[in-house]
Amino acid sequence: MIDTYKPPLVWRWDKPSGGKFASINRPISGSTHERELPIGNHPHQLYSVATPNGVKVTIMFEELLSLGYEEAEYDAWLIKIGDGDQFSSGFVKANPNSKIPALMDYSAAEPIRIFESGAILLYLAEKFSAFIPSIPSVRAECLSWLFWQMASTPYLGGGFGHFYAYAPEKYEYPINRYAMEIKRQLDVLDKALSKSEYLAGNEYSIADMATQPWYGTLVSGKLYNAQQFLEVDQYTHVKRWSNSIQKRSAVQRGTRVNRVWGDKSKQVSERHQKSDLD
């Protein structure tokens, strides 16, 4: 018989939660230490690391630069989340939720902070009038998929990824529960992509930039090593879409920024000028 957990009347945080990322989780917000964020020479200052959420924004910057928007130049500073950099006083000012990525825009009269990856993508798309459709119906489709990704991915990262890959012990119920939901989400994507090249139609947009680093990486076998477990080969339209996006030169550059693991040739811990990616 498996022992079941009986919740106490009042929950107390009296021990680490366990798992690979236990040290970065706590039930309170705010800073743990004083340290200001560095500021480079470009108008956009990004503070991040190359997780699926982080690369959304570096991909967006590289895509903008590839279109010739020189005003989209940026500095990308590495935030070592395992070391608790996201709890510095400077980072908390940029993002009170202490999660990467965080962006400061110094191009206006007053600095503008933007946090949450979806908000940053939308902010940059509107600022440069790029990668967001102008036709109202197509724009609505793009934004619907963008917010679908923001709402759905916690099941993939915080749910399935945690219990399948990172939890200190494996339990059948949570893994089954989240695997079922992820397969449903993949099916939603696959059916949508069977009807169009990209999520909002025939044009690549911020909806694709937001979604591909999570679900595309999953079906490519580069996330959680779960491709066989989830039978990802059956999602043929998701795989076609992901493979196409991964061939884009801006995507290949953006995924290298703030990366400090894996293939050494693909690691660029910080990016302050175009030549950093040469």
Backbone torsions as a table, in degrees:
resi	resn	phi	psi	omega
1	MET	NA	135.5	178.2
2	ILE	-87.8	128.4	177.5
3	ASP	-65.3	136.6	177.3
4	THR	-102.4	152.3	-177.8
5	TYR	-88.6	127.5	175.9
6	LYS	-105.5	111.2	-177.8
7	PRO	-61.9	139.7	175.6
8	PRO	-72.0	169.6	178.5
9	LEU	-63.3	-35.9	179.1
10	VAL	-131.2	125.6	179.0
11	TRP	-77.8	135.1	177.1
12	ARG	-125.0	142.3	176.6
13	TRP	-90.3	89.6	-174.5
14	ASP	-118.4	3.3	177.6
15	LYS	-160.4	154.6	178.4
16	PRO	-59.7	151.5	-178.3
17	SER	-76.7	-14.3	-179.8
18	GLY	85.0	166.0	178.6
19	GLY	92.6	172.9	-172.9
20	LYS	-60.4	-37.2	-174.0
21	PHE	-109.0	24.9	-177.4
22	ALA	-59.8	-35.3	-173.9
23	SER	-70.0	-15.8	-177.8
24	ILE	-98.6	1.7	-178.3
25	ASN	-109.9	136.4	176.4
26	ARG	-156.9	158.0	-173.5
27	PRO	-88.3	12.8	179.2
28	ILE	-130.1	158.5	179.5
29	SER	-107.1	179.6	178.0
30	GLY	101.2	174.0	-175.0
31	SER	-84.8	154.7	175.4
32	THR	-109.9	-14.0	-178.5
33	HIS	-157.9	157.9	-179.7
34	GLU	-88.8	122.8	171.8
35	ARG	-167.7	124.7	178.3
36	GLU	-79.6	153.6	177.5
37	LEU	-79.8	143.7	175.9
38	PRO	-70.7	154.3	178.6
39	ILE	-130.8	125.2	179.4
40	GLY	-92.6	-157.7	-172.7
41	ASN	-93.8	-10.6	-174.5
42	HIS	-94.3	161.7	-178.4
43	PRO	-66.2	-28.7	-177.3
44	HIS	-107.5	125.0	179.3
45	GLN	-116.1	112.0	-177.1
46	LEU	-105.6	135.7	179.8
47	TYR	-122.1	112.7	-166.3
48	SER	-163.5	-176.7	170.8
49	VAL	-150.6	155.5	-168.0
50	ALA	-80.7	51.3	167.6
51	THR	-77.7	172.9	175.7
52	PRO	-55.2	-36.2	176.9
53	ASN	-70.4	-38.8	-178.2
54	GLY	-67.2	-42.2	-174.9
55	VAL	-72.0	-18.0	174.6
56	LYS	-52.8	-44.9	-172.5
57	VAL	-78.9	-40.8	177.4
58	THR	-65.2	-34.6	174.1
59	ILE	-62.7	-44.2	179.6
60	MET	-60.0	-46.1	178.5
61	PHE	-60.7	-44.2	-179.0
62	GLU	-67.0	-34.4	176.2
63	GLU	-66.4	-41.8	178.3
64	LEU	-62.9	-44.8	179.1
65	LEU	-63.6	-34.8	179.5
66	SER	-67.3	-22.7	177.0
67	LEU	-86.8	-3.0	177.7
68	GLY	97.3	10.0	178.2
69	TYR	-81.2	86.3	-178.7
70	GLU	-65.3	-24.1	178.2
71	GLU	-69.0	-7.8	178.8
72	ALA	-90.8	9.9	177.4
73	GLU	-57.5	147.1	-173.3
74	TYR	-149.6	155.2	166.4
75	ASP	-104.5	133.7	176.8
76	ALA	-115.7	110.0	-178.7
77	TRP	-96.6	137.2	-179.4
78	LEU	-76.9	128.5	172.7
79	ILE	-109.1	112.2	-178.9
80	LYS	-83.9	93.7	-174.2
81	ILE	-67.8	-28.3	176.6
82	GLY	-66.6	-25.1	178.5
83	ASP	-93.5	-4.1	178.6
84	GLY	84.7	20.6	179.0
85	ASP	-58.4	-29.4	-177.1
86	GLN	-71.5	-7.0	178.3
87	PHE	-103.4	11.0	175.5
88	SER	-70.9	157.2	-179.7
89	SER	-61.2	-38.0	179.3
90	GLY	-65.2	-42.8	-178.9
91	PHE	-68.2	-39.3	179.9
92	VAL	-62.5	-32.4	175.3
93	LYS	-65.0	-36.5	179.5
94	ALA	-78.0	-33.5	178.3
95	ASN	-147.1	102.8	-178.8
96	PRO	-63.6	-12.9	178.5
97	ASN	-88.7	-4.5	176.5
98	SER	54.6	41.9	175.4
99	LYS	-127.0	144.0	174.5
100	ILE	-83.0	153.9	-1.3
101	PRO	-90.1	161.4	171.7
102	ALA	-131.1	140.7	-176.9
103	LEU	-127.0	135.6	171.0
104	MET	-115.3	128.8	178.6
105	ASP	-109.9	115.0	-178.0
106	TYR	-103.1	16.0	-177.5
107	SER	-81.8	-15.4	179.7
108	ALA	-95.8	177.2	-179.2
109	ALA	-61.8	-37.4	177.3
110	GLU	-118.4	139.5	178.6
111	PRO	-58.5	142.6	179.1
112	ILE	-117.3	128.3	174.9
113	ARG	-102.0	142.0	176.8
114	ILE	-136.5	125.5	175.8
115	PHE	-129.4	162.8	-167.9
116	GLU	80.5	125.6	-172.2
117	SER	-59.7	-39.6	179.1
118	GLY	-65.0	-39.1	178.1
119	ALA	-65.3	-38.4	179.4
120	ILE	-66.0	-44.6	178.0
121	LEU	-59.4	-45.4	-179.5
122	LEU	-65.8	-40.6	178.4
123	TYR	-59.9	-48.1	-178.4
124	LEU	-69.1	-38.0	178.7
125	ALA	-62.4	-42.3	179.5
126	GLU	-72.8	-36.6	-179.9
127	LYS	-62.7	-41.2	-175.2
128	PHE	-104.6	1.0	-178.6
129	SER	51.3	51.4	-177.3
130	ALA	-141.8	146.1	176.8
131	PHE	61.0	24.8	172.1
132	ILE	-140.6	126.2	-174.8
133	PRO	-63.1	150.1	177.7
134	SER	-95.1	-26.9	177.8
135	ILE	-69.5	126.1	-173.1
136	PRO	-52.7	-44.0	-177.1
137	SER	-67.6	-37.8	-179.9
138	VAL	-74.6	-37.4	176.3
139	ARG	-60.7	-42.4	178.7
140	ALA	-61.7	-39.6	177.8
141	GLU	-63.4	-43.7	178.7
142	CYS	-59.6	-48.7	-178.4
143	LEU	-67.7	-33.2	177.1
144	SER	-62.1	-44.6	178.6
145	TRP	-70.1	-35.6	176.7
146	LEU	-59.8	-47.1	-179.2
147	PHE	-75.9	-26.4	171.5
148	TRP	-59.3	-46.3	-180.0
149	GLN	-61.5	-46.2	-177.8
150	MET	-62.0	-35.5	-179.0
151	ALA	-81.6	-31.1	-172.6
152	SER	-87.7	-35.5	-171.7
153	THR	-63.5	-28.1	174.3
154	PRO	-54.0	-28.8	174.9
155	TYR	-68.2	-34.4	-179.4
156	LEU	-77.4	-47.6	-177.1
157	GLY	-82.8	-62.3	-176.8
158	GLY	-73.7	-22.7	-180.0
159	GLY	-96.8	-79.8	-177.0
160	PHE	-60.4	-50.0	-177.6
161	GLY	-58.7	-41.1	-178.7
162	HIS	-64.5	-53.4	-173.4
163	PHE	-75.3	-31.6	-179.0
164	TYR	-80.9	-39.1	-170.9
165	ALA	-111.0	-33.2	-167.4
166	TYR	-114.0	-21.7	-177.3
167	ALA	-62.1	144.4	-178.1
168	PRO	-65.5	-22.4	177.5
169	GLU	-135.0	148.7	-179.5
170	LYS	-97.3	128.3	177.3
171	TYR	-125.3	136.1	-173.3
172	GLU	-64.2	-44.7	-173.2
173	TYR	-60.0	-54.5	-178.8
174	PRO	-65.3	-35.6	178.5
175	ILE	-64.8	-44.6	178.2
176	ASN	-63.4	-42.1	-177.9
177	ARG	-61.8	-46.1	-177.2
178	TYR	-79.1	-31.7	175.9
179	ALA	-62.4	-40.6	177.6
180	MET	-60.4	-44.1	-178.4
181	GLU	-68.4	-39.8	179.9
182	ILE	-66.4	-39.1	177.6
183	LYS	-66.5	-35.0	175.3
184	ARG	-63.7	-44.4	179.8
185	GLN	-63.9	-41.3	176.7
186	LEU	-61.9	-36.1	178.3
187	ASP	-68.3	-39.6	175.2
188	VAL	-57.8	-48.9	179.8
189	LEU	-62.8	-44.7	-176.0
190	ASP	-61.9	-41.5	179.9
191	LYS	-68.2	-38.8	178.1
192	ALA	-65.0	-42.5	-176.9
193	LEU	-78.0	-8.7	173.2
194	SER	-74.9	-13.8	-175.6
195	LYS	-107.3	-13.3	-178.6
196	SER	-154.0	160.3	-177.5
197	GLU	-68.7	-39.9	-179.7
198	TYR	-125.5	175.7	-172.5
199	LEU	-65.8	-36.0	-178.8
200	ALA	-100.2	14.5	-179.4
201	GLY	129.7	-136.2	-175.2
202	ASN	-99.1	6.1	178.8
203	GLU	-118.9	134.6	175.9
204	TYR	-63.8	134.6	-174.8
205	SER	-144.8	179.9	178.0
206	ILE	-62.9	-21.5	175.3
207	ALA	-63.9	-40.7	178.1
208	ASP	-71.2	-40.0	178.7
209	MET	-61.0	-35.0	-179.3
210	ALA	-75.8	-36.6	-169.6
211	THR	-90.6	-37.8	-175.5
212	GLN	-60.8	-41.0	-179.2
213	PRO	-60.3	-23.8	176.5
214	TRP	-92.2	-67.0	-171.7
215	TYR	-77.3	-34.7	175.7
216	GLY	-66.3	-41.7	177.9
217	THR	-65.3	-34.8	178.4
218	LEU	-63.1	-48.5	-177.2
219	VAL	-75.2	-15.7	175.8
220	SER	-82.9	-3.9	178.1
221	GLY	82.2	16.5	-176.6
222	LYS	-107.3	10.2	-177.8
223	LEU	-134.5	116.5	176.0
224	TYR	68.0	0.2	-178.7
225	ASN	51.5	45.5	-172.9
226	ALA	-116.4	15.3	-174.5
227	GLN	-63.3	-39.1	179.0
228	GLN	-72.3	-42.4	-178.8
229	PHE	-58.7	-40.6	-177.4
230	LEU	-94.4	-0.2	179.7
231	GLU	51.2	53.3	-171.9
232	VAL	-68.5	-18.0	-178.5
233	ASP	-64.0	-18.2	-179.8
234	GLN	-75.3	-15.5	-178.6
235	TYR	-93.0	71.1	-169.6
236	THR	-66.1	-35.3	-178.4
237	HIS	-73.2	-35.4	175.3
238	VAL	-64.9	-41.9	179.8
239	LYS	-65.6	-41.9	177.2
240	ARG	-60.0	-47.4	179.2
241	TRP	-61.3	-45.9	-178.4
242	SER	-65.2	-44.9	-179.5
243	ASN	-61.3	-38.8	179.5
244	SER	-64.5	-44.3	-178.6
245	ILE	-68.1	-39.4	-178.3
246	GLN	-65.9	-16.8	178.0
247	LYS	-81.9	-12.2	-179.3
248	ARG	-68.4	133.2	-177.2
249	SER	-63.0	-36.5	179.2
250	ALA	-66.3	-35.9	177.2
251	VAL	-66.6	-42.8	179.0
252	GLN	-63.2	-37.3	176.2
253	ARG	-70.0	-46.7	-176.2
254	GLY	-62.0	-33.5	-179.2
255	THR	-73.6	-14.2	178.2
256	ARG	-84.6	-22.8	-173.0
257	VAL	-71.7	133.6	-179.1
258	ASN	64.2	22.5	177.4
259	ARG	-95.6	129.2	-177.5
260	VAL	-131.2	28.2	176.9
261	TRP	-146.6	167.0	177.7
262	GLY	80.7	-151.4	-177.9
263	ASP	-57.3	121.6	-178.1
264	LYS	-57.7	-35.2	-177.2
265	SER	-68.5	-15.3	-179.0
266	LYS	-106.2	9.6	-179.4
267	GLN	-97.9	125.0	172.4
268	VAL	-133.1	94.4	-170.2
269	SER	-60.6	-37.7	175.8
270	GLU	-139.5	151.7	-179.3
271	ARG	-127.8	120.0	-179.3
272	HIS	-125.2	-12.1	177.1
273	GLN	-157.8	160.5	-175.4
274	LYS	-57.0	-36.0	-176.8
275	SER	-66.2	-16.0	176.4
276	ASP	-61.8	-21.8	-177.8
277	LEU	-101.1	5.7	178.6
278	ASP	-72.7	NA	NA
